[in-house]
Amino acid sequence: MSQHAPATARARRADLAAGGAVLALVLAAVAGCLWWNPGRQLGPGSFAGVGPLFGEWPVLGTFLPHVGPGTPAAVLVAAAVVVQGPALADRLPWRAALTCAYGGAVAWTLSLALIDGWDVGVAGRLTSGAEYLHEVPGVTDVGAALRSFVRRIPDHQPDSWTTHVAGHPPGALLVFVGLDRIGLGGGAAAAVVCVLAGALTAVAVPVALAALGHPGSARAALPFLVLLPGAVWMGVSADALFAGVTATGIALLALGTTGRVAWSLVGGLLLGFGIFLSYGLVLTGVIALAVVAVGRNARALGAAVLGAFAVVAVFAAAGFWWLDGYHAVVVRYYQGIAAQRPYGYWVWANLACLALATGPVVGPGLRRAVADRRTAPAGVVAVVAAATTAVLAADLSGMSKAEVERIWLPFAVWLVAAAALLPAATRRGWLVAQAATALAVNHLVLTNW
């Protein structure tokens, strides 16, 4: 027996224990919901319907599975990635591997969405009265909409923005207005754009890792980013778009640190636009700084900052100041269901929601990032640590109570990068666990996104 065998066996047992801890956290959140809200006397919205997830049980509030046209497709995609994914990620030329990963992520996301059928699972997701598309027909003058945007954020006004528009900066609304203007209006087109954008995360995260000098880790992470359980909410929510934009921005910044500084400028433009998609995405700056710290290129940082500030300046000149919007959204946040959601529960139950989006692999991945931080690839450890910091900041702020399985997707994809630290011999087993998590959630819960 090799002298390293006992240590390897101990490490694998520790990985299993870490995965078990993730499961225990989810079960504790479910139990905590039942204990905190017996008889649902505070209303389902206070505890997100299927605590801790935001959704409903499929049949009259009962715990029964449902299937749809996406069920066999999702199972087949999962099986293909589990069986062939790791080998293809290692063997294919880099660009071919990225192309396969992107196609796999699109197929996985769409197949999961289609478990609920085309109308409910895809085309109708973004058409409710609370969504962005509801406001698109009313935006006939973009300049006027931007100038009046902050005033219309608080609720209980005749012209208050609908929930999602009020809760985000105007960039998100402008994306859907833009799609409408070029002939891609309606729920189906918007949904497909969100899915295609969200799947970019399966390319952007590995590209960033490779640019930071860890091509082996980038390839190891590919199958896990394809089978991301968070794809349940990527298909379909606008947060998939947000995740794709910001992940691509960070990837371009990472490429810029290799000497191609122009990429950093474009990355800065995307990251700057990111904070006008969602206020919380200002925290992606922590991940961006981690990338620059590993890449050690001050010129890349300068170019990215220039790009980001250019976006801020354009919005300011058009009549929207980000800080004014943020202060107004805090008011709107506590005018709604957030005032009824107990911080004492959600401050830790949020992490259970995140765990369902990242999958159980986040447990051993984070364990390895901490235990092996001196020997593990520096770039992987840095982005995982930065994403963890961003999540904790968002969580403690109290501005994210429930629904974070969707809202934190831009951070979740970077946490999943920690899967690259797992030994090759165990990766297929963890991929099975990842796929099983997504399939279970989407078949047992009617998610709202």
C-alpha positions in Angstrom: 0.0 0.0 0.0 1.3 3.5 -0.9 2.3 5.7 2.1 -0.1 8.3 0.7 -3.1 5.9 0.7 -4.2 6.6 4.3 -4.1 10.3 3.8 -6.0 10.0 0.5 -8.6 7.9 2.2 -9.0 10.4 5.1 -9.3 13.2 2.6 -12.1 11.4 0.7 -13.9 10.7 3.9 -13.6 14.3 4.8 -15.0 15.3 1.4 -18.0 13.0 2.0 -18.6 14.5 5.4 -18.5 18.0 3.8 -21.0 17.0 1.3 -23.1 15.5 4.1 -22.9 18.8 5.9 -24.4 20.6 2.9 -27.3 18.1 2.9 -27.7 18.6 6.6 -27.9 22.4 6.1 -30.7 22.0 3.6 -32.6 19.7 5.9 -32.1 22.1 8.8 -33.6 24.9 6.7 -36.6 22.8 5.8 -37.1 21.9 9.5 -36.4 25.5 10.6 -39.1 26.7 8.3 -41.6 24.3 9.8 -40.6 25.3 13.3 -40.5 29.0 12.7 -43.8 29.1 10.9 -46.1 26.3 12.2 -49.3 26.1 10.3 -48.0 28.7 7.9 -49.7 31.4 9.9 -47.3 34.1 8.5 -48.3 33.2 5.0 -46.2 31.3 2.4 -44.5 34.4 1.1 -42.7 34.9 4.4 -41.0 31.5 4.0 -40.9 31.4 0.2 -43.6 28.7 -0.3 -41.5 25.6 -0.2 -39.1 26.7 2.5 -36.3 27.5 1.9 -37.0 27.5 -1.9 -39.3 30.0 -3.6 -41.9 27.8 -5.2 -44.9 25.6 -4.7 -45.6 21.9 -4.3 -46.9 20.6 -7.7 -50.3 19.2 -6.7 -52.5 21.1 -4.3 -49.8 21.7 -1.8 -48.8 18.0 -1.7 -45.3 16.5 -1.9 -45.7 14.7 -5.3 -43.3 14.7 -8.3 -44.2 16.0 -11.7 -42.7 15.2 -15.0 -42.7 16.8 -18.4 -41.2 16.7 -21.9 -37.9 17.8 -20.5 -37.6 14.9 -18.1 -36.0 12.3 -20.5 -33.8 15.0 -22.1 -32.5 16.1 -18.7 -31.7 12.6 -17.7 -29.9 11.9 -21.0 -27.9 15.1 -20.8 -26.9 14.3 -17.2 -25.9 10.8 -18.1 -23.8 12.0 -21.0 -22.0 14.6 -19.0 -21.3 12.1 -16.1 -20.1 9.4 -18.4 -18.2 11.4 -21.0 -17.8 14.9 -19.5 -14.5 14.5 -17.6 -12.8 12.6 -20.4 -13.8 15.0 -23.1 -12.8 18.0 -20.9 -9.3 16.5 -20.6 -8.9 15.2 -24.2 -10.5 17.8 -26.5 -8.6 20.8 -27.8 -9.4 23.8 -25.6 -11.7 25.6 -27.9 -13.6 22.5 -28.7 -13.9 21.7 -25.0 -15.4 25.2 -24.4 -17.8 24.8 -27.3 -19.0 21.5 -26.0 -19.4 22.9 -22.5 -21.5 25.8 -23.8 -23.7 23.5 -25.8 -24.0 21.1 -22.9 -25.0 24.0 -20.5 -27.7 25.2 -22.9 -29.1 21.7 -23.3 -29.0 21.1 -19.6 -30.8 24.4 -18.8 -33.4 24.0 -21.4 -34.2 20.4 -20.6 -34.7 21.3 -16.9 -36.9 24.1 -17.9 -39.0 21.9 -20.1 -39.8 19.6 -17.3 -42.5 22.2 -16.6 -43.4 22.4 -20.3 -42.7 25.1 -22.9 -45.4 27.6 -21.8 -44.9 27.3 -18.0 -41.2 26.4 -18.0 -39.9 28.8 -20.7 -42.1 31.2 -22.6 -44.3 32.3 -19.7 -41.6 32.7 -17.0 -40.9 36.4 -17.7 -44.4 37.5 -18.6 -46.0 37.9 -15.1 -47.2 41.2 -13.8 -44.2 41.4 -11.5 -41.6 40.9 -14.3 -39.6 43.2 -16.6 -41.6 42.5 -19.7 -44.7 43.9 -18.1 -43.1 47.4 -18.2 -41.6 47.2 -21.7 -44.6 48.5 -23.7 -44.7 51.6 -21.4 -41.1 52.6 -22.2 -41.6 54.8 -25.3 -38.9 57.3 -24.3 -35.8 55.8 -22.8 -34.4 59.1 -21.6 -37.6 60.0 -19.8 -37.7 56.5 -18.2 -34.2 56.9 -16.9 -34.8 60.4 -15.5 -37.9 59.3 -13.7 -36.6 55.9 -12.7 -35.6 56.6 -9.1 -38.9 58.5 -8.3 -40.9 55.5 -9.5 -39.1 52.9 -7.3 -41.0 53.3 -4.0 -44.4 51.5 -3.9 -47.9 52.8 -3.4 -47.7 55.3 -6.2 -49.9 55.3 -9.3 -46.9 54.8 -11.6 -44.7 52.7 -9.3 -42.5 50.3 -11.2 -43.5 46.6 -11.1 -41.6 44.5 -8.5 -38.6 43.3 -10.5 -38.1 46.6 -12.3 -38.3 48.5 -9.0 -35.9 46.1 -7.4 -33.1 46.5 -9.9 -31.3 49.4 -11.6 -32.6 50.3 -15.1 -30.0 48.3 -17.1 -32.1 45.2 -16.7 -35.2 46.8 -18.1 -33.3 48.4 -20.9 -32.0 45.0 -22.0 -35.6 43.8 -22.5 -36.6 47.1 -24.1 -33.7 46.7 -26.5 -34.7 43.1 -27.4 -38.2 44.3 -28.1 -37.0 47.1 -30.3 -35.0 44.7 -32.5 -37.9 42.3 -32.9 -37.2 39.9 -30.1 -40.1 40.9 -27.9 -42.2 38.6 -25.8 -41.6 35.9 -23.2 -40.2 33.2 -25.5 -37.4 35.4 -27.0 -36.5 36.9 -23.7 -36.3 33.5 -22.1 -34.1 32.1 -24.8 -31.7 35.1 -24.5 -31.5 34.6 -20.7 -30.7 30.9 -21.2 -28.0 31.6 -23.8 -26.5 34.3 -21.7 -26.5 32.1 -18.5 -24.8 29.3 -20.3 -21.8 31.6 -20.9 -20.8 30.9 -17.3 -19.8 27.4 -18.3 -17.2 29.0 -20.6 -16.3 32.2 -18.7 -15.3 30.6 -15.4 -12.9 28.0 -17.0 -11.5 30.7 -19.3 -10.7 32.8 -16.3 -9.0 29.9 -14.5 -6.9 29.1 -17.5 -5.9 32.7 -18.0 -4.7 32.8 -14.4 -2.4 29.9 -15.2 -4.4 26.9 -14.2 -5.5 25.1 -17.5 -5.8 21.8 -15.7 -8.2 23.2 -13.1 -10.2 24.9 -15.9 -10.7 21.6 -17.6 -11.6 19.8 -14.4 -14.2 22.4 -13.6 -16.0 22.2 -17.0 -18.3 19.3 -16.4 -19.4 20.7 -13.0 -20.3 24.1 -14.6 -22.3 22.3 -17.3 -24.3 20.3 -14.7 -24.8 23.2 -12.4 -27.9 22.6 -10.3 -28.5 26.4 -10.5 -29.5 25.8 -14.1 -32.9 25.1 -12.6 -33.2 28.9 -12.1 -31.1 29.9 -15.1 -34.0 28.5 -17.0 -35.6 30.9 -16.8 -34.8 34.1 -14.9 -33.1 37.4 -15.7 -30.4 36.5 -13.1 -29.1 34.0 -15.7 -28.4 37.0 -17.9 -26.8 38.8 -15.0 -24.6 35.8 -14.3 -23.5 35.5 -17.9 -22.6 39.2 -18.3 -20.6 39.4 -15.1 -18.8 36.1 -15.5 -17.8 37.1 -19.0 -16.6 40.4 -17.7 -14.4 38.7 -15.1 -13.1 36.2 -17.7 -12.1 39.1 -20.0 -10.4 40.8 -17.1 -8.5 37.7 -16.4 -7.4 37.5 -20.1 -6.3 41.1 -19.8 -3.9 40.3 -17.0 -2.0 38.1 -19.4 -1.0 41.2 -21.4 -4.0 41.7 -23.6 -5.1 44.8 -21.7 -7.8 45.7 -24.2 -9.7 42.7 -23.0 -9.7 44.2 -19.5 -11.3 47.4 -20.9 -14.1 45.3 -22.4 -14.4 43.3 -19.2 -14.7 46.5 -17.2 -17.5 47.7 -19.5 -19.4 44.5 -18.8 -18.8 44.6 -15.1 -19.8 48.2 -15.0 -23.0 47.4 -16.8 -23.4 44.5 -14.4 -24.0 46.9 -11.5 -26.8 48.5 -13.5 -28.4 45.0 -13.9 -28.6 44.3 -10.2 -27.4 46.4 -7.2 -25.9 43.3 -5.5 -23.6 42.8 -8.4 -21.4 45.5 -7.1 -20.0 42.6 -5.0 -18.6 41.0 -8.1 -15.9 43.6 -7.7 -14.5 41.4 -5.0 -14.0 38.6 -7.5 -12.6 41.0 -10.1 -10.0 42.2 -7.5 -9.0 38.6 -6.7 -8.4 38.0 -10.4 -6.2 41.1 -10.7 -4.3 40.2 -7.5 -3.5 36.7 -8.9 -2.7 38.1 -12.4 -0.6 40.9 -10.9 -1.2 43.4 -13.7 -2.0 47.0 -12.7 -2.6 48.1 -16.3 -5.4 45.5 -16.6 -7.0 46.9 -13.4 -6.7 50.4 -14.6 -8.3 49.5 -18.0 -11.2 47.7 -16.2 -11.8 50.6 -13.8 -11.8 53.0 -16.8 -14.4 50.8 -18.6 -16.6 50.5 -15.5 -16.6 54.2 -14.8 -17.5 55.0 -18.4 -20.7 53.0 -17.9 -21.4 54.8 -14.7 -20.9 58.1 -16.4 -23.2 57.3 -19.3 -26.0 56.4 -16.9 -25.4 59.5 -14.8 -25.5 61.7 -17.9 -28.8 60.0 -18.9 -30.3 60.9 -15.5 -29.8 57.8 -13.3 -27.4 57.9 -10.4 -26.7 54.5 -8.9 -26.6 55.5 -5.3 -29.9 57.3 -5.5 -31.5 54.1 -7.0 -30.0 52.0 -4.2 -31.3 54.2 -1.4 -34.8 54.1 -3.0 -34.7 50.3 -3.5 -34.0 49.9 0.2 -37.3 51.7 0.9 -39.1 49.6 -1.7 -37.6 46.4 -0.3 -39.1 46.9 3.2 -42.5 48.0 1.7 -42.9 44.4 0.5 -42.7 40.9 1.8 -39.1 41.4 3.0 -40.5 43.2 6.1 -42.2 39.9 7.0 -39.3 37.6 6.4 -37.4 37.0 9.7 -33.7 37.8 9.4 -32.9 35.3 12.1 -34.1 32.5 9.8 -33.0 33.7 6.4 -29.5 34.7 7.4 -28.5 31.1 7.5 -31.3 29.5 5.5 -30.1 31.6 2.5 -27.0 29.5 2.6 -29.2 26.4 2.2 -30.8 27.9 -0.9 -27.3 28.6 -2.3 -26.3 25.1 -1.5 -29.1 23.8 -3.7 -28.0 26.0 -6.5 -24.3 25.1 -6.3 -25.0 21.4 -5.4 -23.4 19.3 -2.7 -20.0 19.5 -4.4 -19.6 23.0 -2.9 -19.0 21.2 0.5 -15.9 19.2 -0.4 -14.8 22.0 -2.8 -14.7 24.6 -0.1 -13.1 22.1 2.3 -10.3 21.5 -0.2 -9.9 25.2 -0.8 -9.3 25.8 2.9 -7.3 22.6 3.7 -5.1 22.7 0.7 -4.9 26.4 0.2 -1.0 26.4 0.3 -0.7 23.8 -2.4 -3.9 24.2 -4.4 -3.9 26.4 -7.6 -3.8 30.0 -6.4 -6.3 31.3 -8.9 -8.9 28.7 -8.0 -8.5 29.4 -4.3 -8.7 33.2 -4.9 -11.9 33.3 -6.9 -13.6 30.8 -4.5 -12.6 32.9 -1.5 -13.7 36.0 -3.2 -17.1 34.5 -4.1 -17.5 33.3 -0.6 -16.8 36.8 0.7 -19.3 38.3 -1.7 -22.0 35.9 -0.6 -21.4 36.5 3.1 -21.5 40.3 2.5 -24.8 40.0 0.6 -26.2 37.6 3.3 -25.3 39.7 6.3 -26.7 42.9 4.6 -30.3 41.7 5.1 -31.1 42.8 1.6 -31.2 39.1 0.4 -33.9 37.2 2.4 -35.0 34.2 0.4 -34.9 33.7 -3.4 -31.1 33.7 -3.3 -31.1 30.4 -5.2 -31.7 32.7 -8.2 -30.3 36.0 -7.0 -26.9 34.6 -6.1 -26.3 32.7 -9.3 -23.5 35.2 -10.4 -21.6 34.1 -7.2 -22.6 30.4 -7.3 -20.8 29.7 -10.5 -17.5 30.8 -9.0 -18.0 28.7 -5.9 -18.5 25.6 -8.2 -15.0 26.3 -9.5 -13.8 24.7 -6.3 -14.9 21.3 -7.7 -11.6 21.4 -9.7 -9.8 20.8 -6.5 -11.3 17.3 -6.1 -9.3 14.2 -7.1 -10.1 12.9 -10.6 -11.2 9.5 -9.3 -14.1 11.0 -7.4 -15.4 13.6 -9.8 -17.9 11.3 -11.6 -19.5 10.5 -8.2 -19.9 14.2 -7.4 -21.3 14.9 -10.9 -24.0 12.3 -10.2 -24.8 14.1 -6.9 -25.0 17.4 -8.8 -27.3 16.1 -11.5 -29.5 14.4 -8.9 -29.9 17.6 -6.9 -31.1 19.5 -10.0 -33.5 16.7 -11.1 -34.9 16.3 -7.6 -35.6 20.0 -7.2 -37.2 20.5 -10.6 -39.4 17.4 -10.3 -40.5 17.9 -6.7 -41.0 21.7 -6.7 -42.8 24.1 -9.1 -40.2 26.8 -8.9 -41.2 30.4 -9.6 -38.3 31.0 -12.0 
